[in-house]
Amino acid sequence: MLELRILRNEKDRVTEGLKKRNLPDEVIDLVEEIIVMDDTRKKSQSEMDAILAQINQISREVGDLMKTGKRDQAEDLKTRVAELKETNKVHEESLRNAQRLLEEKLITLPNIPHVSVPFGKTPEENEVFKTWEGPLPSLPENALPHWELAKKYQVFDMELGVKISGSGFILYRQNGARLQRALINFFLDEASAAGYEEIQAPLLVNSDSARGTGQLPDKEGQMYYVERDDLYLIPTAEVPVTNIYRDVILKETELPIKLTGYTPCFRREAGSYGAHVKGLNRVHQFDKIEIVRIEHPDRSYDALMEMLQHVEGLLQKLELPYRILRLCGGDMGFASALTFDFEVWSAAQQRWLEVSSVSNFETFQTHRMKLRFKSEQGDTKLAHSLNGSALALARIVASLLENHQTPEGIRIPDALVPYFGKNRLS
């Protein structure tokens, strides 16, 4: 959630940032509307404070009158105090309503893009930030897409997934289950070696947690909801892991905080039909390792670059061709100030598949969560939060199968062999 002081003090930057996101005028006009609502709230607060001061003053006068035996005059003033208290109740209710309406409007505004975010409306306008240096793999004409390879090498079964749960759910078996486990352990070990503390988090969260990281109200329609218990299945480990520090004031010396966690992820929206969503390209449930950082504002963009290097190193070890995109304003997530997407090349499908998003949210999430730190000077500031996929398994499996297929089977990258137990899937 954007800070009110930023809306007030940097109004031009805020409106220009919202325009970079290609939002409609009615959303951009909310900035001025919120400022006016805040003025109303401040006025109600001032009026209430004035009444409280008057009540305190009269109460002191009542005490003085009682001491001097002027009981009748004291009783008259007591009546006046009672009247003022009733008036104050009206102001308190007005202030609560003003605060509620203000927050309802404020929570609908997305984050302001970083100055480096390019203009653009669609994914096609994202900026290529970096591309791997090697050539794209060239496969023989009889190369198969991963959903056909899955049948040949006993990796996963889409039909059984549909039978058990429905469209968009995958059942991994034999080689596929083993490959999933190998990738999860590999990614977690790599994150631990990079200094991230491993977390095993709940898979269901309450609305406060979902709101804290920006999933609510923006992505409510994409989340699975357990109505009876008022809980949401997590769309990413980012939600429970970041919320560990909701309503916490850290010491500056505790920063940075680096966390990682493996979880299944659940997303209702599986997209349209067609070849581009076949197999593992887009599913309702998938496994993912997340890295999360809580950083000092002065270091958060250095941390973002470190996270990019970490994800890039994973793809290099898996020998997967990749590129890094800097997302344009129109393709960025609701809570992000700057996002880089990693895409791997699917040789059999001849297309790029997104496997990771790495984002800096600056104070957008921490303001919602009241995640702060106390500086060495003694003042309290909002920390910055960051997160990234390191990595999402479904499309990684798809790319491994397709890019590493040979006449003898699927070649397992050297870095993964100790985890998988053999160098070929056959």
Sine and cosine of phi, psi and omega as CSV:
sin_phi,cos_phi,sin_psi,cos_psi,sin_omega,cos_omega
0.00,0.00,0.71,-0.70,0.00,-1.00
-0.93,0.37,0.57,-0.82,0.04,-1.00
-0.98,0.19,0.66,-0.75,0.00,-1.00
-0.86,0.51,-0.59,0.80,-0.03,-1.00
-0.90,0.44,-0.54,0.84,0.03,-1.00
-0.94,0.34,-0.66,0.75,0.05,-1.00
-0.87,0.50,-0.64,0.77,-0.05,-1.00
-0.97,0.24,-0.76,0.65,-0.15,-0.99
-0.99,0.11,-0.39,0.92,-0.05,-1.00
-0.78,-0.63,0.71,0.70,-0.10,-1.00
-0.84,0.54,-0.68,0.74,-0.03,-1.00
-0.90,0.44,-0.66,0.75,0.02,-1.00
-0.90,0.43,-0.63,0.77,0.00,-1.00
-0.90,0.44,-0.75,0.66,-0.04,-1.00
-0.91,0.41,-0.62,0.78,0.04,-1.00
-0.92,0.40,-0.59,0.81,0.04,-1.00
-0.91,0.41,-0.66,0.75,0.03,-1.00
-0.91,0.41,-0.58,0.81,0.06,-1.00
-0.91,0.42,-0.58,0.82,0.03,-1.00
-0.89,0.45,-0.45,0.89,0.05,-1.00
-0.99,0.16,-0.05,1.00,0.00,-1.00
0.88,0.48,0.66,0.75,0.02,-1.00
-1.00,0.09,0.46,-0.89,0.02,-1.00
-0.92,0.40,0.35,-0.94,-0.06,-1.00
-0.85,0.53,-0.58,0.82,-0.05,-1.00
-0.90,0.44,-0.49,0.87,0.07,-1.00
-0.96,0.27,-0.69,0.73,0.01,-1.00
-0.90,0.43,-0.58,0.82,0.02,-1.00
-0.92,0.40,-0.29,0.96,0.03,-1.00
-0.88,0.48,-0.47,0.88,-0.02,-1.00
-0.86,0.52,-0.78,0.62,0.02,-1.00
-0.91,0.41,-0.62,0.78,0.01,-1.00
-0.89,0.47,-0.66,0.75,0.00,-1.00
-0.92,0.39,-0.63,0.77,0.03,-1.00
-0.89,0.46,-0.68,0.74,0.04,-1.00
-0.89,0.45,-0.68,0.73,0.03,-1.00
-0.89,0.46,-0.60,0.80,0.03,-1.00
-0.93,0.37,-0.58,0.82,0.08,-1.00
-0.88,0.48,-0.67,0.74,0.04,-1.00
-0.89,0.45,-0.67,0.74,0.02,-1.00
-0.89,0.46,-0.69,0.72,0.01,-1.00
-0.89,0.45,-0.62,0.79,0.02,-1.00
-0.90,0.43,-0.69,0.72,0.04,-1.00
-0.88,0.47,-0.65,0.76,0.02,-1.00
-0.90,0.43,-0.67,0.74,0.00,-1.00
-0.90,0.44,-0.67,0.74,0.02,-1.00
-0.90,0.44,-0.65,0.76,0.01,-1.00
-0.92,0.38,-0.66,0.75,0.02,-1.00
-0.89,0.45,-0.62,0.78,0.01,-1.00
-0.91,0.42,-0.65,0.76,0.03,-1.00
-0.92,0.40,-0.66,0.75,0.03,-1.00
-0.88,0.47,-0.65,0.76,0.04,-1.00
-0.89,0.45,-0.64,0.77,0.01,-1.00
-0.91,0.42,-0.66,0.75,0.03,-1.00
-0.88,0.47,-0.69,0.72,0.00,-1.00
-0.90,0.44,-0.65,0.76,0.01,-1.00
-0.90,0.43,-0.73,0.68,-0.02,-1.00
-0.91,0.41,-0.61,0.79,0.01,-1.00
-0.88,0.48,-0.62,0.79,0.06,-1.00
-0.91,0.42,-0.64,0.77,0.02,-1.00
-0.90,0.44,-0.61,0.79,0.04,-1.00
-0.87,0.49,-0.68,0.73,0.01,-1.00
-0.89,0.46,-0.66,0.75,0.01,-1.00
-0.91,0.42,-0.66,0.75,0.00,-1.00
-0.91,0.42,-0.64,0.77,0.00,-1.00
-0.91,0.42,-0.59,0.81,0.00,-1.00
-0.92,0.40,-0.52,0.85,-0.04,-1.00
-1.00,-0.09,0.13,0.99,0.07,-1.00
0.99,0.15,0.15,0.99,0.00,-1.00
-1.00,0.02,0.92,0.39,-0.12,-0.99
-0.91,0.41,-0.63,0.77,-0.04,-1.00
-0.89,0.45,-0.70,0.72,0.02,-1.00
-0.91,0.42,-0.60,0.80,0.02,-1.00
-0.90,0.44,-0.65,0.76,0.00,-1.00
-0.91,0.42,-0.61,0.79,0.06,-1.00
-0.88,0.48,-0.68,0.74,0.01,-1.00
-0.93,0.37,-0.54,0.84,0.06,-1.00
-0.88,0.47,-0.62,0.79,0.05,-1.00
-0.89,0.45,-0.65,0.76,0.03,-1.00
-0.90,0.43,-0.64,0.77,0.04,-1.00
-0.88,0.47,-0.67,0.74,0.01,-1.00
-0.88,0.47,-0.65,0.76,0.03,-1.00
-0.90,0.44,-0.67,0.74,0.00,-1.00
-0.91,0.41,-0.60,0.80,0.03,-1.00
-0.91,0.43,-0.62,0.79,0.06,-1.00
-0.91,0.42,-0.66,0.75,0.05,-1.00
-0.89,0.46,-0.61,0.79,-0.02,-1.00
-0.92,0.40,-0.54,0.84,0.05,-1.00
-0.87,0.49,-0.62,0.78,0.03,-1.00
-0.90,0.43,-0.68,0.73,0.02,-1.00
-0.91,0.41,-0.61,0.79,0.04,-1.00
-0.88,0.47,-0.69,0.73,0.03,-1.00
-0.91,0.42,-0.66,0.75,0.04,-1.00
-0.89,0.46,-0.65,0.76,0.00,-1.00
-0.92,0.40,-0.66,0.75,0.03,-1.00
-0.88,0.48,-0.70,0.72,0.01,-1.00
-0.90,0.43,-0.66,0.75,0.01,-1.00
-0.90,0.44,-0.66,0.75,0.01,-1.00
-0.92,0.40,-0.66,0.75,0.00,-1.00
-0.90,0.44,-0.73,0.68,0.00,-1.00
-0.90,0.43,-0.61,0.79,0.02,-1.00
-0.89,0.46,-0.72,0.70,-0.02,-1.00
-0.93,0.37,-0.57,0.82,0.04,-1.00
-0.88,0.47,-0.62,0.79,0.04,-1.00
-0.97,0.25,-0.70,0.71,-0.09,-1.00
-0.89,0.45,-0.59,0.81,-0.09,-1.00
-0.96,0.29,-0.23,0.97,0.01,-1.00
-1.00,0.05,-0.19,0.98,0.00,-1.00
-0.99,0.14,0.74,-0.67,0.06,-1.00
-0.97,0.24,0.11,-0.99,0.02,-1.00
-0.94,0.34,0.36,-0.93,0.02,-1.00
-1.00,0.04,0.81,-0.59,-0.01,-1.00
-0.89,0.46,0.58,-0.82,0.13,-0.99
-0.88,0.48,0.42,-0.91,-0.05,-1.00
-0.86,0.51,-0.43,0.90,-0.04,-1.00
-0.99,0.13,-0.13,0.99,-0.01,-1.00
-0.93,0.37,0.80,-0.60,-0.01,-1.00
-0.97,0.25,0.43,-0.90,0.13,-0.99
-0.94,0.33,0.48,-0.88,0.02,-1.00
0.37,-0.93,0.40,-0.91,-0.05,-1.00
-0.95,-0.32,-0.50,0.86,-0.17,-0.99
-0.82,-0.58,0.26,-0.96,0.04,-1.00
-0.83,0.55,-0.47,0.88,0.00,-1.00
-0.91,0.42,-0.30,0.95,-0.02,-1.00
-0.99,-0.15,0.11,0.99,0.11,-0.99
-0.91,0.42,0.47,-0.88,-0.09,-1.00
-0.99,-0.13,0.77,-0.64,0.07,-1.00
-0.96,0.28,0.92,-0.39,-0.05,-1.00
-1.00,0.06,-0.62,0.78,-0.02,-1.00
-0.32,-0.95,0.59,-0.81,0.06,-1.00
-0.78,-0.62,0.59,-0.81,-0.01,-1.00
-0.89,0.45,0.40,-0.92,-0.21,-0.98
-1.00,0.09,-0.31,0.95,-0.07,-1.00
-1.00,0.09,0.15,-0.99,0.05,-1.00
-0.96,0.26,0.40,-0.92,0.10,-0.99
-0.95,0.31,0.61,-0.79,-0.04,-1.00
-0.90,0.44,0.59,-0.81,0.04,-1.00
-0.92,-0.38,0.87,-0.48,-0.05,-1.00
-0.97,-0.24,0.41,-0.91,0.04,-1.00
-0.91,0.41,0.25,-0.97,-0.07,-1.00
-0.88,0.48,-0.49,0.87,-0.03,-1.00
-1.00,0.02,0.26,0.96,0.03,-1.00
-0.89,0.46,0.57,-0.82,-0.08,-1.00
-0.94,-0.33,0.52,-0.86,0.16,-0.99
-0.94,0.33,0.29,-0.96,-0.15,-0.99
-0.89,0.45,-0.49,0.87,-0.01,-1.00
-0.94,0.34,-0.43,0.90,0.10,-0.99
-0.99,0.15,-0.62,0.78,0.07,-1.00
-0.89,0.46,-0.56,0.83,-0.01,-1.00
-0.88,0.48,-0.62,0.78,0.03,-1.00
-0.93,0.36,-0.66,0.75,-0.07,-1.00
-0.92,0.39,-0.59,0.81,-0.12,-0.99
-0.91,-0.41,0.31,0.95,0.07,-1.00
0.81,0.58,0.86,0.51,-0.03,-1.00
-0.98,-0.22,-0.80,0.59,0.06,-1.00
-0.49,-0.87,0.26,-0.97,-0.06,-1.00
-0.76,-0.65,0.95,-0.31,0.00,-1.00
-0.95,0.31,-0.60,0.80,-0.03,-1.00
-0.90,0.44,-0.67,0.75,0.04,-1.00
-0.93,0.38,-0.57,0.82,0.07,-1.00
-0.88,0.48,-0.67,0.74,0.04,-1.00
-0.91,0.41,-0.67,0.74,-0.01,-1.00
-0.87,0.49,-0.68,0.73,-0.09,-1.00
-0.98,0.19,-0.66,0.75,-0.13,-0.99
-0.82,-0.57,-0.70,0.72,-0.06,-1.00
0.67,-0.74,0.00,-1.00,-0.02,-1.00
-0.88,0.48,0.66,-0.75,0.03,-1.00
1.00,-0.04,0.09,1.00,0.05,-1.00
-0.89,-0.46,0.67,-0.74,-0.12,-0.99
-0.89,-0.46,0.67,-0.74,0.13,-0.99
-0.96,-0.28,0.89,-0.45,0.05,-1.00
-1.00,0.03,0.61,-0.79,0.01,-1.00
-0.55,-0.83,0.41,-0.91,0.04,-1.00
0.74,0.67,-0.92,-0.39,-0.07,-1.00
-0.87,0.50,-0.58,0.81,-0.02,-1.00
-0.92,0.38,-0.69,0.72,0.02,-1.00
-0.90,0.44,-0.63,0.77,0.01,-1.00
-0.92,0.39,-0.65,0.76,0.02,-1.00
-0.91,0.40,-0.64,0.77,0.06,-1.00
-0.85,0.53,-0.76,0.65,-0.02,-1.00
-0.88,0.47,-0.63,0.78,0.01,-1.00
-0.90,0.45,-0.71,0.70,-0.01,-1.00
-0.91,0.41,-0.67,0.74,0.01,-1.00
-0.86,0.52,-0.75,0.66,-0.02,-1.00
-0.92,0.40,-0.62,0.79,0.04,-1.00
-0.88,0.47,-0.75,0.66,-0.03,-1.00
-0.91,0.42,-0.64,0.76,0.02,-1.00
-0.92,0.40,-0.67,0.75,0.02,-1.00
-0.90,0.44,-0.64,0.77,0.03,-1.00
-0.90,0.44,-0.65,0.76,0.02,-1.00
-0.92,0.40,-0.67,0.75,0.03,-1.00
-0.89,0.46,-0.65,0.76,0.02,-1.00
-0.91,0.42,-0.43,0.90,0.02,-1.00
-1.00,0.02,0.11,0.99,0.10,-0.99
0.99,-0.10,0.22,0.98,0.02,-1.00
-1.00,0.00,0.73,-0.69,0.06,-1.00
-0.98,0.20,0.77,-0.63,-0.02,-1.00
-0.98,0.20,0.72,-0.69,-0.01,-1.00
-0.84,-0.54,0.68,-0.73,0.19,-0.98
-0.94,-0.34,0.95,-0.30,-0.20,-0.98
-0.97,-0.25,0.37,-0.93,0.12,-0.99
-0.88,0.47,0.48,-0.88,0.00,-1.00
-1.00,-0.08,-0.15,0.99,0.09,-1.00
-0.87,-0.50,0.64,-0.77,-0.03,-1.00
-0.75,-0.66,0.38,-0.92,0.06,-1.00
-0.99,0.11,0.12,-0.99,-0.08,-1.00
-0.91,0.40,-0.51,0.86,0.03,-1.00
-0.89,0.46,-0.64,0.77,0.01,-1.00
-0.93,0.37,-0.70,0.71,0.00,-1.00
-0.91,0.42,-0.56,0.83,0.03,-1.00
-0.96,0.29,-0.57,0.82,-0.06,-1.00
-0.87,0.49,-0.62,0.78,-0.02,-1.00
-0.99,-0.10,0.03,1.00,0.12,-0.99
1.00,-0.09,0.08,1.00,0.06,-1.00
-0.94,0.34,-0.54,0.84,0.10,-1.00
-0.95,-0.32,0.68,-0.73,0.01,1.00
-1.00,0.02,0.03,1.00,-0.19,-0.98
-0.91,0.42,-0.68,0.73,-0.12,-0.99
-0.91,-0.42,0.46,0.89,-0.05,-1.00
-0.85,0.53,-0.63,0.77,-0.03,-1.00
-0.94,0.35,-0.28,0.96,-0.01,-1.00
-1.00,-0.08,-0.10,1.00,-0.07,-1.00
-0.98,-0.22,0.60,-0.80,0.13,-0.99
-0.98,0.22,0.72,-0.69,-0.11,-0.99
-0.85,-0.52,0.77,-0.64,0.07,-1.00
-0.99,-0.15,1.00,-0.09,-0.17,-0.98
-0.88,0.48,-0.67,0.74,-0.08,-1.00
-0.86,0.51,-0.58,0.81,-0.05,-1.00
-0.97,-0.26,-0.03,1.00,-0.02,-1.00
0.82,0.57,0.76,0.65,0.00,-1.00
-0.77,-0.64,0.44,-0.90,0.01,-1.00
-0.90,-0.44,0.68,-0.73,0.17,-0.99
-0.95,0.31,0.67,-0.74,-0.14,-0.99
-0.95,0.32,0.68,-0.74,0.12,-0.99
-1.00,0.09,-0.24,0.97,-0.01,-1.00
-0.21,-0.98,0.48,-0.88,0.04,-1.00
-0.91,0.42,-0.28,0.96,0.06,-1.00
-0.77,0.64,-0.61,0.79,-0.11,-0.99
-0.92,0.40,-0.86,0.50,-0.01,-1.00
-0.93,0.37,-0.58,0.82,-0.08,-1.00
-0.93,0.37,-0.71,0.70,0.01,-1.00
-0.91,0.42,-0.58,0.81,-0.05,-1.00
-0.96,0.30,-0.07,1.00,0.15,-0.99
-0.81,0.58,-0.56,0.83,-0.11,-0.99
-0.96,-0.27,0.29,0.96,0.09,-1.00
-0.90,0.43,0.70,-0.72,0.00,-1.00
0.88,0.47,0.54,0.84,0.00,-1.00
-0.88,-0.47,0.66,-0.75,0.16,-0.99
-0.95,-0.30,0.91,-0.42,-0.03,-1.00
-1.00,0.01,0.29,-0.96,0.22,-0.98
-1.00,0.06,0.56,-0.83,0.00,-1.00
-0.84,0.55,-0.54,0.84,-0.02,-1.00
-0.94,0.34,-0.26,0.97,0.03,-1.00
-0.98,0.18,-0.25,0.97,-0.01,-1.00
-1.00,0.07,0.56,-0.83,-0.02,1.00
-0.99,0.13,0.39,-0.92,0.15,-0.99
-0.95,-0.30,0.79,-0.61,-0.05,-1.00
-0.83,-0.56,0.87,-0.49,-0.07,-1.00
-0.78,-0.62,0.51,-0.86,0.11,-0.99
-0.66,-0.75,0.47,-0.88,0.01,-1.00
-0.38,-0.92,0.61,-0.79,0.13,-0.99
-0.99,-0.16,0.73,-0.68,0.12,-0.99
-0.51,-0.86,0.47,-0.89,0.35,-0.94
-0.92,0.38,0.50,-0.87,0.01,-1.00
-0.82,-0.57,0.60,-0.80,-0.11,-0.99
-0.82,-0.58,0.81,-0.58,0.01,-1.00
-0.66,-0.75,0.80,-0.60,-0.09,-1.00
-0.94,0.33,-0.64,0.77,-0.10,-0.99
-0.98,0.19,0.93,-0.36,0.00,-1.00
-0.97,-0.26,0.05,1.00,0.10,-0.99
1.00,0.08,-0.19,-0.98,-0.07,-1.00
-1.00,0.09,0.06,-1.00,0.02,-1.00
-1.00,0.02,0.31,-0.95,0.03,-1.00
0.72,-0.69,0.10,-0.99,-0.05,-1.00
-0.88,0.47,-0.51,0.86,-0.08,-1.00
-0.96,0.29,-0.15,0.99,0.07,-1.00
-0.88,-0.48,0.26,0.97,0.00,-1.00
-0.97,0.26,0.36,-0.93,0.08,-1.00
0.86,0.51,-0.82,-0.57,-0.05,-1.00
-1.00,-0.08,0.10,0.99,-0.07,-1.00
-0.88,0.47,-0.60,0.80,0.02,-1.00
-0.44,-0.90,0.89,-0.46,-0.08,-1.00
-0.71,-0.70,0.27,-0.96,0.00,-1.00
-0.99,0.15,-0.47,0.89,0.00,-1.00
-0.75,-0.66,0.77,-0.64,0.03,-1.00
-0.48,-0.87,0.38,-0.93,0.00,-1.00
-1.00,-0.06,0.57,-0.82,-0.05,-1.00
-0.45,-0.90,0.60,-0.80,0.17,-0.99
-0.97,-0.25,0.79,-0.61,-0.04,-1.00
-0.93,-0.37,0.60,-0.80,0.19,-0.98
-0.90,-0.44,0.71,-0.71,-0.06,-1.00
-0.78,-0.63,0.66,-0.75,0.04,-1.00
-0.74,-0.67,0.67,-0.75,0.16,-0.99
-0.94,-0.35,0.87,-0.50,-0.21,-0.98
-0.78,-0.63,0.40,-0.92,0.20,-0.98
-0.92,0.40,0.67,-0.74,-0.01,-1.00
-0.80,0.60,-0.52,0.85,-0.02,-1.00
-0.95,0.31,-0.29,0.96,-0.10,-0.99
-0.91,-0.42,-0.02,1.00,-0.20,-0.98
-0.92,0.40,-0.55,0.84,-0.01,-1.00
-0.98,0.19,-0.45,0.89,0.19,-0.98
-0.91,0.41,-0.65,0.76,0.03,-1.00
-0.90,0.45,-0.62,0.78,0.03,-1.00
-0.86,0.51,-0.68,0.73,0.02,-1.00
-0.91,0.40,-0.58,0.81,0.06,-1.00
-0.90,0.43,-0.63,0.78,0.03,-1.00
-0.92,0.40,-0.63,0.78,0.07,-1.00
-0.87,0.49,-0.69,0.72,-0.01,-1.00
-0.90,0.45,-0.59,0.81,0.01,-1.00
-0.90,0.43,-0.76,0.65,-0.01,-1.00
-0.90,0.43,-0.66,0.75,0.02,-1.00
-0.86,0.51,-0.65,0.76,0.01,-1.00
-0.89,0.45,-0.58,0.81,0.04,-1.00
-0.89,0.45,-0.71,0.70,-0.02,-1.00
-0.92,0.39,-0.58,0.81,0.05,-1.00
-0.91,0.43,-0.65,0.76,0.00,-1.00
-0.93,0.36,-0.48,0.88,0.06,-1.00
-1.00,0.09,-0.02,1.00,0.05,-1.00
0.85,0.52,0.68,0.74,0.00,-1.00
-0.95,-0.32,0.80,-0.61,0.07,-1.00
-0.89,0.46,0.69,-0.72,-0.08,-1.00
-0.60,-0.80,0.26,-0.97,0.22,-0.98
-0.61,-0.80,0.41,-0.91,0.01,-1.00
-0.91,-0.42,0.78,-0.63,0.01,-1.00
-0.93,-0.37,0.67,-0.74,0.20,-0.98
-1.00,-0.05,0.88,-0.47,-0.11,-0.99
-0.95,0.32,0.63,-0.78,0.06,-1.00
-0.98,0.20,0.21,-0.98,-0.08,-1.00
-0.84,0.55,-0.61,0.80,-0.05,-1.00
-0.98,0.21,-0.21,0.98,-0.05,-1.00
-0.93,-0.36,0.02,1.00,-0.04,-1.00
-0.98,0.21,0.45,-0.89,0.09,-1.00
-0.94,0.35,0.36,-0.93,-0.08,-1.00
-0.82,0.58,-0.68,0.74,-0.14,-0.99
-1.00,-0.07,-0.15,0.99,-0.17,-0.99
-1.00,0.10,0.57,-0.82,0.17,-0.99
-0.99,-0.12,-0.50,0.86,0.04,-1.00
-0.39,-0.92,0.78,-0.62,-0.02,-1.00
-0.77,-0.64,0.69,-0.72,0.17,-0.99
-0.92,-0.40,0.76,-0.65,0.10,-1.00
-0.97,-0.22,0.64,-0.77,0.16,-0.99
-0.98,-0.20,0.73,-0.68,0.08,-1.00
-0.82,-0.57,0.64,-0.77,0.08,-1.00
-0.94,-0.33,0.48,-0.88,-0.05,-1.00
-0.99,0.11,0.81,-0.59,0.10,-1.00
-1.00,-0.09,0.97,-0.24,-0.12,-0.99
-0.92,0.40,-0.61,0.79,-0.03,-1.00
-0.96,0.27,-0.56,0.83,0.00,-1.00
-1.00,-0.01,-0.22,0.98,-0.01,-1.00
0.84,0.54,0.75,0.66,0.02,-1.00
-0.42,-0.91,0.32,-0.95,0.03,-1.00
-1.00,0.02,0.65,-0.76,0.02,-1.00
-0.87,-0.49,0.80,-0.60,0.04,-1.00
-0.94,0.34,0.75,-0.66,0.00,-1.00
-0.82,-0.58,-0.17,0.99,-0.02,-1.00
-0.34,-0.94,0.60,-0.80,0.22,-0.97
-0.84,-0.55,0.75,-0.66,0.02,-1.00
-0.85,-0.53,0.84,-0.54,-0.18,-0.98
-0.72,-0.70,0.51,-0.86,0.21,-0.98
-0.95,-0.32,0.83,-0.56,0.00,-1.00
-0.99,-0.15,-0.04,1.00,-0.09,-1.00
0.77,0.64,-0.82,-0.57,-0.06,-1.00
-0.99,-0.16,0.14,0.99,-0.10,-0.99
-0.89,0.46,-0.75,0.66,0.03,-1.00
-0.97,0.24,-0.67,0.74,-0.09,-1.00
-0.92,0.40,-0.50,0.87,0.07,-1.00
-0.92,0.40,-0.68,0.74,0.06,-1.00
-0.89,0.45,-0.64,0.77,-0.09,-1.00
-1.00,0.03,-0.12,0.99,-0.10,-1.00
0.83,0.56,0.71,0.70,0.03,-1.00
-1.00,-0.09,0.96,-0.30,-0.13,-0.99
-0.79,-0.62,0.17,-0.99,0.12,-0.99
-0.67,-0.75,0.48,-0.88,0.03,-1.00
-0.99,-0.15,0.86,-0.51,-0.04,-1.00
-0.96,0.28,0.18,-0.98,0.02,-1.00
-0.91,0.42,-0.37,0.93,0.04,-1.00
-0.99,0.14,-0.15,0.99,0.07,-1.00
0.98,-0.17,-0.15,0.99,0.02,-1.00
-1.00,0.06,0.39,-0.92,-0.06,-1.00
-0.97,-0.24,0.76,-0.64,-0.04,-1.00
-0.77,-0.64,0.38,-0.92,0.11,-0.99
-0.97,0.22,0.70,-0.71,0.10,-0.99
-0.98,0.19,0.15,-0.99,0.14,-0.99
-0.97,-0.25,0.59,-0.81,0.06,-1.00
-0.89,-0.46,0.56,-0.83,0.02,-1.00
-0.65,-0.76,0.43,-0.90,0.12,-0.99
-0.43,-0.90,0.31,-0.95,0.03,-1.00
-0.33,-0.94,0.44,-0.90,0.09,-1.00
-0.99,0.13,0.77,-0.64,-0.05,-1.00
-0.58,-0.82,0.83,0.56,0.20,0.98
-0.64,-0.77,0.05,-1.00,0.12,-0.99
-1.00,0.09,0.81,-0.59,-0.22,-0.98
-0.98,0.21,-0.60,0.80,-0.18,-0.98
-0.81,0.58,-0.80,0.60,-0.05,-1.00
-0.97,0.23,-0.39,0.92,0.13,-0.99
-0.91,0.42,-0.70,0.71,0.05,-1.00
-0.87,0.49,-0.70,0.71,0.01,-1.00
-0.85,0.53,-0.70,0.71,-0.04,-1.00
-0.94,0.33,-0.62,0.79,0.05,-1.00
-0.87,0.49,-0.72,0.70,-0.01,-1.00
-0.88,0.48,-0.73,0.69,-0.11,-0.99
-0.96,0.27,-0.73,0.68,-0.11,-0.99
-0.96,0.27,-0.46,0.89,-0.09,-1.00
-0.96,-0.27,0.28,0.96,0.02,-1.00
-0.96,0.27,0.67,-0.74,0.03,-1.00
-0.69,-0.73,0.20,-0.98,0.07,-1.00
-0.86,0.50,-0.41,0.91,-0.02,-1.00
-1.00,-0.03,-0.11,0.99,-0.03,-1.00
0.72,-0.70,-0.26,-0.96,-0.01,-1.00
-1.00,-0.07,0.87,-0.49,0.01,-1.00
-0.97,0.25,0.74,-0.67,0.04,-1.00
-1.00,-0.07,0.80,-0.59,0.01,-1.00
-0.83,0.55,0.55,-0.84,-0.07,-1.00
-0.81,0.59,-0.65,0.76,-0.05,-1.00
-0.91,0.42,-0.38,0.93,-0.06,-1.00
-0.99,-0.12,-0.26,0.97,-0.06,-1.00
-0.83,0.55,-0.71,0.70,0.00,-1.00
-0.87,0.50,-0.44,0.90,-0.01,-1.00
-1.00,0.04,-0.60,0.80,-0.04,-1.00
-0.99,0.11,-0.49,0.87,0.07,-1.00
0.99,-0.10,-0.15,0.99,0.06,-1.00
-0.40,-0.92,0.30,-0.95,-0.13,-0.99
-0.99,-0.12,0.10,1.00,-0.01,-1.00
-0.48,-0.88,0.59,-0.81,0.09,-1.00
-0.97,-0.26,0.92,-0.40,-0.11,-0.99
-0.64,-0.77,0.00,0.00,0.00,0.00
